[in-house]
Amino acid sequence: MTQTNPLVRKKTNQAPAKISVALNVNGQHRQLSLAPWTTLLDALRDHLNLTGTKKGCDHGQCGACTVLVDGRRVNSCLILAVMKDGADVTTIEGLAGRDALHPLQQAFIDHDAFQCGYCTPGQICSAAGLIAEGRANSVDDIRELMSGNICRCGAYPNIVGAIQQAMGAMSGKS
């Protein structure tokens, strides 16, 4: 009598099952059907066409993919979308109001805090999270708390200046 090994799967030509994922993205309820291994970054870019969030290293080291999830900054390349079912996600596209830029977006313009601009969406989302955390009390704090976001152009002094301006504007001290 021949026994089959229960750990060996039969090969099939069927696509893997997709999983239903609900996200509140930039204030809109979005229902997606995704492969279980789809990252939040890929869900945003490839399934929702929100391409402001950038794919940099795809390893969580550069910060280009930073978005806000339930108000906290996260590297969206490291999170599976299914893990954030029901979460509130804010991307760079969702920060501005209808009639005005977010104070961080305006501060980045005012301080010329970008050169190529590739890292800018992640820098701004990370800075929004940093301000919400309320732990940055000095320039050194800002530098340390933003250390997960890399700018290959070296616009760091301008980025820090922009964050300081936005912190003042958002606290009413502009």
N, C-alpha and C positions, 0 to 999 in steps of 0.2 A: 504494500500500500504506500502510495506517495503522499507525503505531507508537504504543504506549502508553508513557506516561512511567512508569518504574519507581518514581519517588518519590511518585506519586499512588496512594493506597490506595483500594480499592473500599469504599464504605460498606456496612456490614453491620449487622444488628440483633443481633449476638451480643455477649454480655457479655464483657468482657476475661477472660483466663485468670487464675485464682487461683493463688497460690503457697503451698506447704506450708511452714510455719514452726514450728519446735520451740523452745519457751522453757521454762526452769525458773523458774517464778514463785513466789516465797515458798516455795521448797522442793518445789513440785509440778511434775512434767513436764506441759506443756500443748502440744498439737498443734493448730495453727490453719491454716485455709485462708483466705488474705487476698488482697485486691487488692494489687498491687505497690506502690502509693502509700500504703498504710495506715501511719500513724505508730505508733510504739510506744505513745504516749499513747492513740490511738484503739483500738489492739488491747487495751490494758489496760481501758479504760473500756467500750468498745462490744462487745467480743467476749468478755471475761473477767469483766465486771461488777465490776471493781475500781474503784469510783468515788471512792476516797479521794484518788487522784491527780487534781488539778484542772487544768482547761483554763482558762488565764488569757488571755494575749495571743496564743497560738498562733504566736509569733515568736521564742521563746527569750529574751525580755527580762525576764520577771517572776519566773521560777523556780517558779511554782505547780505545774508538772508534774514537778519534780525527783524522780527515782527513782535507785536504785543499780543499775548494770549491771556485773556482775563486780566488785562492791565499789566502783566509782567513781561519783560523782554525775554525772548527765547530765540535760539538759533533754529529756524524752521527746517533746516536740512537734517536735523538730528531727531525730529519728532515724526512719528507716523501719524497721519491724519486721523486714523481710526481712534487713536489715543485721546484725541481732543474733540470727540463727538459731543456736541452741545456747547462748545466753548465760544466765547466772544473773541474774534481775531481782528486786530486792527493792523492794516498795512499802510505804507506811505500814502497810498491813494485815499485812505480814510481819515487822515489826520486833519486836513484842512476843513474849514467850514465852507458854507456855500459861497460867501462873499469875501472871504479873507483867508490868507494862508495861516497855518498854525504858527505861533510865535517862533518855534524852532526853524521852520522852513524860511520864514522871513529873516531870522538871525543868520542862517547859513548864507543867504544872499547878501545881507548887509556886511558880513565879515569875509566874503569870498572864500568860504570854508570848503571849497571843492575845486579840484582841477579837472580831472577826467570825469568825475561825478559818479563813477561806478559804485563806490562804497557809500555814497551819500544817503540813499534810502535807509540802509541798515544803520548808519551813524545816527540819523535823525530819530528813527524808531528806538534805538538804544538810548539815546539822550532823553527821549520822552519817558521811557521807563526809569531812567536814572533820576529824573526830576520827581517823578511820582514816588519813588522810594524814599526821597527826602534825606538821603545819607551824605550827599555831597555838600560839604561846608567850606571847601577850599579848592584852589586850582589843583593841588595834589590829589584831592579826593576825586575830582572830575577825571583827571588823567588815569588814576587807578581803576575807577569804575567803568571807564570807557576802553580799558586795555584789551578787551575782547574784540574790538572792532579795528581792523587794520586799514590804513590808508596808504596805498603804495606811492601816492604822489607826495606824501609828507606834509599835508595841510594841517597837521595837528595843532599848531598854535592858533590858527584861525578857527578850527573846530572848537577848541576850548573857549575861545572868546565868544563864539556864537552861543555855546551852551550857557556861559555866564550871562549873556544878554537875555536869553530866553528865560533863565531862572529868575532874573530880575523882573522881566515883563510879566511872567506868570504869577509871581508873588505880589505884583502891584508896585514893585520898586523901580520901575524903569525910569 
